[in-house]
């Protein structure tokens, strides 16, 4: 069963409490998402490290319950 957008947002905010999160369903199929995540936790981290934080927040669901997730990450004051 595909993962719902609100569950993706909940998990990200659980791991990154200050995060501003917007989830876009790219195909309207509930299986391909784009997540816009802004957090001060990204300060001093490379783009790869930022994405790793978000993927860790998803608790291993990437590739299983969550088929495809594109990421756009930024510092909170930049969104």
PAZAPA-4460 file (N, C-alpha, C; in steps of 0.05 Angstrom, whole numbers, plus 32768, in hexadecimal, padded with zeros to 4 digits):
% residues 79
    n_x    n_y    n_z   ca_x   ca_y   ca_z    c_x    c_y    c_z   seq   type   mol
   8011   7FE8   8000   8000   8000   8000   8012   8019   8000     1      X     A
   800D   802C   7FEE   801D   8044   7FED   801C   8054   8007     2      X     A
   8030   8063   800B   8032   8074   8023   8023   808F   801D     3      X     A
   8014   8098   802F   8005   80B1   802C   8017   80C9   8031     4      X     A
   8011   80DF   8023   8021   80F8   8026   8022   8102   8042     5      X     A
   800B   8100   8051   800B   810A   806C   801C   80F9   807F     6      X     A
   8020   80DF   8078   8032   80CE   8088   804F   80D5   8083     7      X     A
   8056   80DC   806A   8071   80E4   8063   8077   80FE   8073     8      X     A
   8065   8111   8072   8068   812A   8080   806B   8125   809E     9      X     A
   805B   8114   80A9   805C   810E   80C6   8077   8103   80CF    10      X     A
   8081   80F0   80BF   809B   80E4   80C6   80B2   80F8   80C4    11      X     A
   80B1   8109   80AF   80C6   811D   80AC   80C5   8131   80C4    12      X     A
   80AD   813A   80CB   80AB   814D   80E1   80B2   8140   80FC    13      X     A
   80AD   8126   80FF   80B5   8118   8117   80D3   8118   811B    14      X     A
   80E2   8114   8105   80FF   8114   8106   810B   8130   8106    15      X     A
   80FE   8142   80F8   8108   815E   80F5   80F1   8171   80FE    16      X     A
   80EE   8174   8118   80D7   8182   8123   80D3   819F   8119    17      X     A
   80E9   81AC   8111   80E6   81C8   8107   80E0   81C9   80EA    18      X     A
   80DE   81B3   80DC   80DC   81B2   80BF   80C1   81BD   80B5    19      X     A
   80C3   81CB   809F   80AC   81D3   808F   80AC   81BF   8078    20      X     A
   8096   81B1   8074   8095   819C   8061   807D   81A0   804E    21      X     A
   8081   819C   8035   806C   819C   8021   8070   8183   8010    22      X     A
   805C   8173   800D   805D   815B   7FFD   804B   815E   7FE4    23      X     A
   8057   815A   7FCD   8048   815B   7FB4   8046   813F   7FA8    24      X     A
   802E   8137   7FA1   8029   811D   7F93   802E   8122   7F76    25      X     A
   8044   8119   7F6B   804D   8120   7F50   803B   8114   7F3A    26      X     A
   8030   80FD   7F3E   8021   80F0   7F29   8003   80EC   7F31    27      X     A
   7FFC   80F4   7F49   7FE1   80F0   7F52   7FDA   80D3   7F59    28      X     A
   7FEF   80C3   7F5B   7FEB   80A6   7F60   7FF1   809E   7F7D    29      X     A
   7FF9   80B1   7F8E   8000   80AA   7FAA   8019   8099   7FAC    30      X     A
   802A   8099   7F98   8041   8088   7F98   805B   8097   7F8F    31      X     A
   8058   80AF   7F85   806F   80BF   7F7C   806D   80DB   7F87    32      X     A
   807E   80E2   7F9A   807C   80FB   7FA8   8095   810C   7FA4    33      X     A
   8091   8126   7FA9   80A7   8139   7FAC   80A3   8146   7FC7    34      X     A
   80B8   8145   7FD7   80B7   8151   7FF2   80C9   816A   7FF2    35      X     A
   80BD   8180   7FFA   80CC   8199   7FFF   80D0   819A   801D    36      X     A
   80E8   819A   8026   80EE   819A   8043   8101   81B1   8049    37      X     A
   80F9   81C2   805C   810A   81D8   8065   810E   81D4   8083    38      X     A
   8127   81D4   808C   812D   81CF   80A8   8148   81DC   80AF    39      X     A
   8149   81E7   80C7   8163   81F1   80D1   8176   81DB   80D7    40      X     A
   816C   81C2   80D9   817E   81AB   80DD   8191   81A7   80C6    41      X     A
   818B   81B3   80AF   819C   81B0   8097   81B4   81C3   8098    42      X     A
   81B5   81D5   80AB   81CB   81E8   80AD   81E6   81DA   80AD    43      X     A
   81F8   81E2   809B   8213   81D7   8099   8215   81BB   808D    44      X     A
   81FE   81B0   8083   81FF   8196   8077   81FE   8198   8059    45      X     A
   820A   8185   804C   8209   8184   802E   81ED   817B   8026    46      X     A
   81E7   817E   800D   81CD   8176   8002   81C9   8158   8007    47      X     A
   81DE   8148   8003   81DC   812B   8008   81D5   8126   8025    48      X     A
   81E2   8133   8037   81DD   812F   8054   81C1   8138   805B    49      X     A
   81B7   814D   804F   819B   8156   8053   8188   8140   804A    50      X     A
   818C   8135   8033   817B   8120   8029   817C   8107   803A    51      X     A
   8194   8101   8044   8197   80EA   8055   8186   80ED   806F    52      X     A
   8185   8105   807A   8175   810B   8091   8157   8105   808C    53      X     A
   814E   810E   8074   8132   810A   806D   812D   80EC   8069    54      X     A
   813E   80DE   805B   813A   80C2   8056   813B   80B2   8070    55      X     A
   814C   80BA   8083   814C   80AD   809D   8132   80B1   80AC    56      X     A
   8126   80C9   80A9   810D   80CF   80B5   80F7   80BC   80AC    57      X     A
   80F9   80B1   8094   80E5   80A0   8088   80E6   8084   8092    58      X     A
   80F9   807E   80A4   80FB   8065   80B3   80FB   804C   80A2    59      X     A
   810A   804D   808C   810D   8035   807B   80F6   8030   8068    60      X     A
   80E3   8042   8066   80CC   803D   8055   80D1   8043   8037    61      X     A
   80E8   8051   8032   80EF   8058   8016   80F5   803E   8007    62      X     A
   80E9   803B   7FF0   80ED   8023   7FE0   80DA   800C   7FE7    63      X     A
   80CB   800F   7FFC   80B6   7FFC   8004   809B   8009   8002    64      X     A
   8092   8013   8019   8078   8021   801A   8079   803B   8009    65      X     A
   8090   8046   8007   8094   805F   7FF8   80A4   8059   7FDF    66      X     A
   8098   805A   7FC8   80A5   8052   7FAF   80B9   8067   7FA5    67      X     A
   80B0   8080   7FA3   80C1   8095   7F97   80BD   80B0   7FA5    68      X     A
   80D3   80BB   7FAE   80D3   80D5   7FBC   80EA   80E6   7FB3    69      X     A
   80E3   80FB   7FA5   80F7   810F   7F9E   80F9   8123   7FB5    70      X     A
   8110   812E   7FB9   8114   8141   7FD0   811F   815C   7FC7    71      X     A
   8115   8170   7FD3   8120   818B   7FD1   8123   8194   7FEE    72      X     A
   813C   8199   7FF6   8141   81A1   8012   814F   81BC   8012    73      X     A
   8149   81CB   8027   8155   81E5   802B   8154   81ED   8048    74      X     A
   8163   8202   804F   8161   820C   806A   8146   8219   806D    75      X     A
   813C   8219   8085   8121   8223   808B   811D   8240   8082    76      X     A
   8130   8251   8085   812D   826D   807E   812F   8272   8060    77      X     A
   8134   825D   8050   8138   825F   8033   8120   8258   8023    78      X     A
   810B   824C   802F   80F4   8242   801F   80E0   8258   801A    79      X     A
***
